[in-house]
Structures are given as C-alpha cells and as structure tokens.
C-alpha cells in the first residue's frame, strides 16, 4: 500500500482495537479525553474493511484483528439473537446496530467457514425478522423511540447480505416490501436524519442511498438503482456548484456550510464509486475522487498515536458532528473510499 495517509489511518484503526485487547474497536478518540469504550455497531461493519486490507496487503495482523473483533461480538450477543446497542453496548438492542453487526459476522464466516459465525449471523437475522411489524417495517427498537429513519435501507442491505449465507426462506420478499414501505412512510423527511424534523447529516444521507443501491442490486430492482443514481446526480451537482458539501441538508435542500461532515464525504465517495461501477457514468467517478480528497485533507497527520491517522467527524474539528472526536467509523469509510 503506497498511500501513507491510508497507512496511517489503517494503523489508527488497529490501535483502536489494540487499546481494548482485541475485544472490539474504540468508538472514537477524543482530543483530550482519549479512547472511548468499544462500540459493537461500528466494530461490526469495520470487520469487512480489515478483511479487505488483509487481502490487499497480506498483513496477518489485520486478519487477527478481524477475527478478534468477530469473536468479541459473538461473545456479547444476547440470548435472543440481538446485540446490545450504543457505545459500550450499554443500551437495549437497536435495529440499526444489530443490522450493521451482521456485515462483520457474515463476512468472517465467508472468510473462515467457521460455523459459530454463521450461527451468530442467523440468530441476529432472525431477531430482526421477528421484530418486523405485519407490514414489514421496523418500528420497534429504534435509536429514537417512535421514529423509523429512512437510513434503515442499510439494515435491509445487511439482512440481504447476511442471508446469502444463512439462507432463510422468504427473506427477499419481506425485504422488498420493507424497502418500499420505508420509502413511502408518511412523515418521514425527504432526507434521512437522525431525528425527525432535523436536517440530515451527509453521514446518514449516505447510509440511506448506499443502502438503497446495494439492496436494489441484490433484489434486481431497477427502480431502486435509478433512484440511487438520481441522488448521485444531485450530489455531483452540489459538489460542483459549491466546491464542497455542506455538513447537513434540510428538506428543502438548504445546506449548513459552517462545517463539513468528513464521515459523510468518505461515504459518499464510496457510493459514487459504486454508482460508477454500475452505470459507467464518468461524473460519478470524478466527484467520488473529489470527495475522497476532501476527506483526505482532514486526516490528522500529527500529535499523539490516537490522533495521527485519525479521521475527524467534522471539518473543522469543532464542527457539529462528533466534535473534537476521531470516530472509528470515519476511519472505516475513509479506508473504504481509498480502496484496499
């Protein structure tokens, strides 16, 4: 791997695991409070990034870290199949958190054939299916009680992804209904926000549209791919018109340019790269590169080990998202955008 900034961020991600003895990745490094407790949700999906870079570099420590994180998640899984929610796993189960952990469990099974990981994925998948309401929408176990966000498209993607290995019957039909139902829910903002009525971070907007694209591809849903492509064109136009993306956008499309969400820039770079793979449109690839460079410029290149290679939540670092923090999920998406 020739890119030294990516190397620094990969080493930062490994440090976030080492500080907890391999049992999960610290959710973030705070500029003056240091490392946080481990975060089950984000540990779940960063396992895939570790596997990708292991295959690209041959560095056996990345395989070791992927497996130690997977083992930790298997150990803390609840008897009902869900995983504890929130930073440190101190909250009751949350639909989104359990969904994101499925990515890591399924990937580690695919890499190793370890039946323990498959069984863990099956139990988590079954918990999510059992929690669906009769109209195949998740309304229980929300991050914000009573609010079903549109970024649950990422949970649909996780369920479809894991079920390629678990192979429960009827899952595709239910996820197709879930995808349609969530998008058409009345009262849901046109952009996916953390809380109803608030402007949406590019972070959660990216969740929504990456989930839509990947779910549509797995379901063979051309309309969903077209919808994701239309959003991609909007993102291209926003970056071209303003030379950067705002940190948040409201329902009218008005952006808050007092900060940029570095995490969202990295995620949207990945999304546009995927859209280029699917459609071949050069504008997607070009803007993906610009957004990657926007994120790269924010990577910390000095300071203590918890800082060097860290990707801040916001630029400037005191901006409105994850102020003064380097989240592990920002590092994960930056590494994904850079390519293993």
RODO-2510 file (C-alpha; in nm, 4 decimals, decimal comma):
residues 340
     n   res          X          Y          Z
     1     x     0,0000     0,0000     0,0000
     2     x     0,1705     0,3149    -0,1276
     3     x    -0,0571     0,5839     0,0193
     4     x     0,0991     0,6885     0,3523
     5     x    -0,2168     0,8628     0,4699
     6     x    -0,4187     0,5442     0,4225
     7     x    -0,1431     0,3523     0,6048
     8     x    -0,1639     0,5934     0,8982
     9     x    -0,5417     0,5572     0,9147
    10     x    -0,5216     0,1790     0,8970
    11     x    -0,2710     0,1811     1,1835
    12     x    -0,5020     0,4161     1,3752
    13     x    -0,7882     0,1690     1,3282
    14     x    -0,5722    -0,1146     1,4557
    15     x    -0,4751     0,0934     1,7600
    16     x    -0,8451     0,1447     1,8335
    17     x    -0,8686    -0,2347     1,8643
    18     x    -0,5408    -0,2859     2,0491
    19     x    -0,6422    -0,0477     2,3298
    20     x    -0,9191    -0,2950     2,4170
    21     x    -0,7040    -0,6043     2,3865
    22     x    -0,8669    -0,7055     2,0604
    23     x    -1,2161    -0,7069     2,2082
    24     x    -1,3794    -0,4539     1,9836
    25     x    -1,2772    -0,1176     1,8429
    26     x    -1,2968     0,2022     2,0477
    27     x    -1,5831     0,4108     1,9139
    28     x    -1,3647     0,7186     1,8910
    29     x    -1,0596     0,9027     2,0152
    30     x    -1,1481     1,2303     2,1864
    31     x    -0,8989     1,5119     2,1516
    32     x    -0,8460     1,5428     2,5279
    33     x    -1,0365     1,2502     2,6830
    34     x    -0,8617     0,9813     2,4803
    35     x    -1,0038     0,6479     2,3676
    36     x    -1,3674     0,5599     2,4306
    37     x    -1,5078     0,2203     2,5193
    38     x    -1,5576    -0,0297     2,2365
    39     x    -1,8581     0,0174     2,0068
    40     x    -2,0343    -0,3026     1,8961
    41     x    -2,2219    -0,1497     1,5997
    42     x    -1,9261     0,0050     1,4229
    43     x    -1,6918    -0,2788     1,5175
    44     x    -1,9340    -0,4975     1,3232
    45     x    -1,9027    -0,3272     0,9908
    46     x    -1,5371    -0,2309     1,0115
    47     x    -1,4533    -0,6019     1,0187
    48     x    -1,5126    -0,6017     0,6425
    49     x    -1,2580    -0,3243     0,5970
    50     x    -0,9993    -0,5234     0,7922
    51     x    -1,0588    -0,8260     0,5691
    52     x    -1,0309    -0,6136     0,2533
    53     x    -0,6974    -0,4667     0,3583
    54     x    -0,5712    -0,8070     0,4744
    55     x    -0,6243    -0,9426     0,1231
    56     x    -0,4672    -0,6339    -0,0333
    57     x    -0,1568    -0,6280     0,1862
    58     x    -0,1121    -0,9801     0,3201
    59     x    -0,0636    -0,8324     0,6697
    60     x    -0,1627    -1,1142     0,9065
    61     x    -0,2284    -0,8684     1,1917
    62     x    -0,5344    -0,7451     1,0000
    63     x    -0,6745    -1,0980     0,9861
    64     x    -0,6008    -1,1357     1,3560
    65     x    -0,7887    -0,8144     1,4360
    66     x    -1,0845    -0,9072     1,2158
    67     x    -1,1188    -1,2392     1,3953
    68     x    -1,0704    -1,0995     1,7470
    69     x    -1,3427    -0,8422     1,6828
    70     x    -1,5739    -1,1098     1,5406
    71     x    -1,5123    -1,3337     1,8422
    72     x    -1,5894    -1,0448     2,0773
    73     x    -1,9187    -0,9757     1,9039
    74     x    -2,0108    -1,3442     1,9145
    75     x    -1,9344    -1,3467     2,2866
    76     x    -2,1537    -1,0463     2,3698
    77     x    -2,4518    -1,1483     2,1560
    78     x    -2,7692    -1,1770     2,3619
    79     x    -2,9685    -1,4962     2,4015
    80     x    -3,2471    -1,3540     2,1807
    81     x    -3,0018    -1,3036     1,8935
    82     x    -2,9715    -0,9248     1,9138
    83     x    -2,6636    -0,7311     2,0133
    84     x    -2,6619    -0,4676     2,2878
    85     x    -2,6934    -0,1176     2,1459
    86     x    -2,4963     0,2026     2,1716
    87     x    -2,1415     0,2924     2,2607
    88     x    -2,0079     0,0324     2,5011
    89     x    -2,3151    -0,1855     2,4423
    90     x    -2,4943    -0,0273     2,7388
    91     x    -2,8294     0,0270     2,5654
    92     x    -3,1064    -0,2184     2,4818
    93     x    -3,0846    -0,3660     2,1317
    94     x    -3,1269    -0,1249     1,8400
    95     x    -3,2358    -0,2387     1,4939
    96     x    -2,9633    -0,0464     1,3148
    97     x    -2,6819    -0,1644     1,5422
    98     x    -2,7713    -0,5317     1,5089
    99     x    -2,8058    -0,4897     1,1329
   100     x    -2,4581    -0,3410     1,0974
   101     x    -2,3016    -0,6207     1,3018
   102     x    -2,4423    -0,8720     1,0532
   103     x    -2,1951    -0,7439     0,7939
   104     x    -1,8984    -0,8475     1,0051
   105     x    -2,0376    -1,1816     1,1167
   106     x    -2,1333    -1,2850     0,7633
   107     x    -1,8009    -1,1712     0,6185
   108     x    -1,5968    -1,3571     0,8794
   109     x    -1,7994    -1,6708     0,8087
   110     x    -1,7333    -1,6292     0,4373
   111     x    -1,3612    -1,5900     0,5070
   112     x    -1,3225    -1,8782     0,7519
   113     x    -1,6168    -2,1162     0,7194
   114     x    -1,6458    -2,1012     1,0985
   115     x    -1,9952    -2,2308     1,1835
   116     x    -2,0055    -2,0279     1,5044
   117     x    -2,0085    -1,7090     1,2982
   118     x    -2,2821    -1,8397     1,0685
   119     x    -2,4993    -1,9346     1,3655
   120     x    -2,4430    -1,5923     1,5202
   121     x    -2,5490    -1,4255     1,1946
   122     x    -2,8540    -1,6498     1,1705
   123     x    -2,9683    -1,5587     1,5227
   124     x    -2,9186    -1,1865     1,4624
   125     x    -3,1001    -1,2079     1,1305
   126     x    -3,3916    -1,3947     1,2867
   127     x    -3,4213    -1,1322     1,5618
   128     x    -3,4524    -0,8592     1,3010
   129     x    -3,7129    -1,0539     1,1047
   130     x    -3,9139    -1,1255     1,4190
   131     x    -3,9153    -0,7551     1,5023
   132     x    -4,0802    -0,6501     1,1758
   133     x    -4,4373    -0,5278     1,2033
   134     x    -4,7045    -0,7034     0,9902
   135     x    -4,6434    -0,4514     0,7086
   136     x    -4,2713    -0,5406     0,7113
   137     x    -4,1466    -0,2147     0,8633
   138     x    -3,9259    -0,1820     1,1725
   139     x    -4,0920     0,0430     1,4306
   140     x    -3,9561    -0,1158     1,7482
   141     x    -3,6059    -0,0994     1,8978
   142     x    -3,5289     0,2354     1,7331
   143     x    -3,2421     0,4664     1,8211
   144     x    -3,5081     0,7360     1,8703
   145     x    -3,8312     0,5768     2,0021
   146     x    -4,1186     0,6136     1,7597
   147     x    -3,9012     0,7158     1,4647
   148     x    -3,8282     0,4885     1,1698
   149     x    -3,5484     0,6556     0,9700
   150     x    -3,5019     0,6019     0,6001
   151     x    -3,1420     0,5002     0,6572
   152     x    -3,2883     0,1658     0,7611
   153     x    -3,2317     0,0865     0,3936
   154     x    -2,8867    -0,0095     0,5242
   155     x    -3,0482    -0,2672     0,7522
   156     x    -3,2348    -0,4112     0,4533
   157     x    -2,8991    -0,4389     0,2765
   158     x    -2,7425    -0,6084     0,5815
   159     x    -3,0247    -0,8627     0,6024
   160     x    -2,9975    -0,9469     0,2315
   161     x    -2,6178    -0,9617     0,2544
   162     x    -2,6181    -1,1984     0,5537
   163     x    -2,8937    -1,4147     0,4105
   164     x    -2,6745    -1,5085     0,1150
   165     x    -2,5049    -1,7343     0,3707
   166     x    -2,7848    -1,8008     0,6227
   167     x    -3,0413    -1,8830     0,3509
   168     x    -3,3650    -1,8340     0,5421
   169     x    -3,6698    -1,8640     0,3136
   170     x    -3,8876    -1,5673     0,2188
   171     x    -3,6336    -1,3013     0,3178
   172     x    -3,6071    -1,1332    -0,0222
   173     x    -3,9841    -1,0851    -0,0441
   174     x    -4,0021    -0,9324     0,3030
   175     x    -3,7058    -0,7031     0,2418
   176     x    -3,8544    -0,5896    -0,0894
   177     x    -4,1726    -0,4940     0,0969
   178     x    -3,9694    -0,3310     0,3742
   179     x    -3,7748    -0,1182     0,1277
   180     x    -4,0909     0,0042    -0,0449
   181     x    -4,2685     0,0616     0,2840
   182     x    -3,9954     0,2677     0,4472
   183     x    -3,9527     0,4943     0,1478
   184     x    -4,3261     0,5630     0,1287
   185     x    -4,3865     0,6227     0,5014
   186     x    -4,5704     0,9492     0,5573
   187     x    -4,3989     1,1955     0,7850
   188     x    -4,0501     1,0766     0,7066
   189     x    -3,8239     1,3615     0,5886
   190     x    -3,7129     1,3603     0,2284
   191     x    -3,3607     1,3237     0,3628
   192     x    -3,2737     1,0714     0,6311
   193     x    -3,1942     1,2431     0,9613
   194     x    -3,1006     1,1053     1,2999
   195     x    -3,4162     1,2579     1,4492
   196     x    -3,7433     1,3517     1,2813
   197     x    -3,7586     1,7112     1,1711
   198     x    -3,3864     1,7796     1,1940
   199     x    -3,1569     1,8497     0,8985
   200     x    -2,9849     1,5339     0,7792
   201     x    -2,6113     1,4796     0,8012
   202     x    -2,4385     1,3695     0,4843
   203     x    -2,3396     1,0705     0,7006
   204     x    -2,6981     0,9457     0,7350
   205     x    -2,7919     1,0583     0,3835
   206     x    -2,5129     0,8335     0,2566
   207     x    -2,6423     0,5460     0,4690
   208     x    -2,9853     0,5852     0,3113
   209     x    -2,8698     0,5886    -0,0502
   210     x    -2,5946     0,3275    -0,0198
   211     x    -2,8497     0,1019     0,1450
   212     x    -3,0967     0,1709    -0,1345
   213     x    -2,8417     0,1000    -0,4076
   214     x    -2,6984    -0,2190    -0,2603
   215     x    -3,0411    -0,3557    -0,1643
   216     x    -3,1763    -0,2817    -0,5113
   217     x    -2,8812    -0,4564    -0,6730
   218     x    -2,9298    -0,7664    -0,4577
   219     x    -3,3034    -0,7666    -0,5317
   220     x    -3,2685    -0,6951    -0,9042
   221     x    -3,4732    -0,3766    -0,8544
   222     x    -3,4018    -0,1404    -1,1448
   223     x    -3,6206     0,1348    -0,9992
   224     x    -3,4187     0,1420    -0,6781
   225     x    -3,0965     0,1677    -0,8775
   226     x    -3,2447     0,4562    -1,0771
   227     x    -3,3452     0,6342    -0,7557
   228     x    -2,9935     0,5961    -0,6147
   229     x    -2,8489     0,7210    -0,9430
   230     x    -3,0748     1,0278    -0,9287
   231     x    -2,9437     1,1032    -0,5820
   232     x    -2,5901     1,0554    -0,7127
   233     x    -2,6509     1,3225    -0,9742
   234     x    -2,7771     1,5563    -0,7016
   235     x    -2,4567     1,5003    -0,5016
   236     x    -2,2438     1,5638    -0,8109
   237     x    -2,4276     1,8898    -0,8768
   238     x    -2,3951     2,0046    -0,5141
   239     x    -2,0203     1,9417    -0,5078
   240     x    -1,9728     2,1174    -0,8413
   241     x    -2,1807     2,4228    -0,7503
   242     x    -2,0351     2,4816    -0,4041
   243     x    -1,6874     2,3251    -0,4331
   244     x    -1,7682     2,1222    -0,1213
   245     x    -2,0624     1,9587     0,0511
   246     x    -2,2429     2,1049     0,3494
   247     x    -2,2433     1,9137     0,6779
   248     x    -2,6228     1,8856     0,6758
   249     x    -2,9125     1,9466     0,4389
   250     x    -3,2726     2,0221     0,5274
   251     x    -3,5845     1,9025     0,3452
   252     x    -3,5644     2,1991     0,1070
   253     x    -3,2063     2,1072     0,0171
   254     x    -3,0550     2,4014     0,2045
   255     x    -2,7087     2,3158     0,3358
   256     x    -2,5296     2,4143     0,6534
   257     x    -2,1848     2,5140     0,5294
   258     x    -2,0480     2,6077     0,8714
   259     x    -1,8875     2,2630     0,8692
   260     x    -1,8484     1,9578     0,6528
   261     x    -1,9122     1,6033     0,7719
   262     x    -1,5887     1,4231     0,6881
   263     x    -1,7507     1,0847     0,7501
   264     x    -2,0255     1,1670     0,5029
   265     x    -1,7765     1,2810     0,2392
   266     x    -1,5958     0,9480     0,2615
   267     x    -1,9201     0,7512     0,2492
   268     x    -2,0489     0,9461    -0,0485
   269     x    -1,7196     0,8867    -0,2261
   270     x    -1,7769     0,5119    -0,1828
   271     x    -2,1370     0,5440    -0,3012
   272     x    -2,0389     0,7357    -0,6140
   273     x    -1,7646     0,4822    -0,6889
   274     x    -2,0281     0,2087    -0,6727
   275     x    -2,2638     0,4085    -0,8949
   276     x    -1,9814     0,4464    -1,1479
   277     x    -1,9288     0,0696    -1,1415
   278     x    -2,2998     0,0149    -1,2040
   279     x    -2,3697     0,2900    -1,4594
   280     x    -2,0303     0,3738    -1,6091
   281     x    -2,1029     0,7466    -1,5810
   282     x    -1,7716     0,9387    -1,5571
   283     x    -1,9201     1,2180    -1,3422
   284     x    -1,9712     0,9729    -1,0577
   285     x    -1,6067     0,8659    -1,0637
   286     x    -1,4804     1,2219    -1,0899
   287     x    -1,6849     1,3502    -0,7966
   288     x    -1,6012     1,0413    -0,5925
   289     x    -1,2352     1,1362    -0,6290
   290     x    -1,3020     1,4947    -0,5227
   291     x    -1,4922     1,3816    -0,2138
   292     x    -1,2151     1,1384    -0,1245
   293     x    -0,9659     1,4237    -0,1492
   294     x    -1,1910     1,6392     0,0698
   295     x    -1,1846     1,3663     0,3360
   296     x    -0,8124     1,3022     0,2922
   297     x    -0,7336     1,6685     0,3594
   298     x    -0,8967     1,6389     0,7022
   299     x    -0,6967     1,3351     0,8217
   300     x    -0,4844     1,4209     1,1261
   301     x    -0,1132     1,3918     1,0484
   302     x     0,0414     1,4909     1,3789
   303     x     0,0031     1,4527     1,7536
   304     x    -0,0357     1,1537     1,9826
   305     x    -0,0924     0,7988     1,8488
   306     x    -0,4674     0,8408     1,8983
   307     x    -0,4600     1,1421     1,6683
   308     x    -0,2165     1,0550     1,3885
   309     x    -0,4135     0,8931     1,1083
   310     x    -0,7447     0,9700     1,2776
   311     x    -1,0308     1,0981     1,0648
   312     x    -1,2324     1,3697     1,2417
   313     x    -1,6093     1,3650     1,2429
   314     x    -1,6211     1,7257     1,1247
   315     x    -1,4054     1,9764     0,9476
   316     x    -1,3260     2,1991     1,1317
   317     x    -1,2818     1,9539     1,4153
   318     x    -1,5158     2,1576     1,6383
   319     x    -1,7966     2,1293     1,3827
   320     x    -2,1421     1,9989     1,4662
   321     x    -2,0815     1,6280     1,4074
   322     x    -1,8712     1,4333     1,6588
   323     x    -1,6937     1,7498     1,7732
   324     x    -1,3286     1,7022     1,8782
   325     x    -1,3551     1,3299     1,8037
   326     x    -1,1994     1,0865     1,5590
   327     x    -1,4733     0,8208     1,5148
   328     x    -1,3747     0,4694     1,4157
   329     x    -1,6485     0,4681     1,1530
   330     x    -1,4965     0,7773     0,9879
   331     x    -1,1683     0,5846     0,9586
   332     x    -1,3516     0,2810     0,8211
   333     x    -1,5287     0,4744     0,5454
   334     x    -1,2166     0,6720     0,4550
   335     x    -1,0270     0,3459     0,4118
   336     x    -1,3123     0,2061     0,2035
   337     x    -1,3074     0,5171    -0,0173
   338     x    -0,9307     0,4901    -0,0635
   339     x    -0,9523     0,1297    -0,1731
   340     x    -0,7547    -0,1563    -0,0264
***
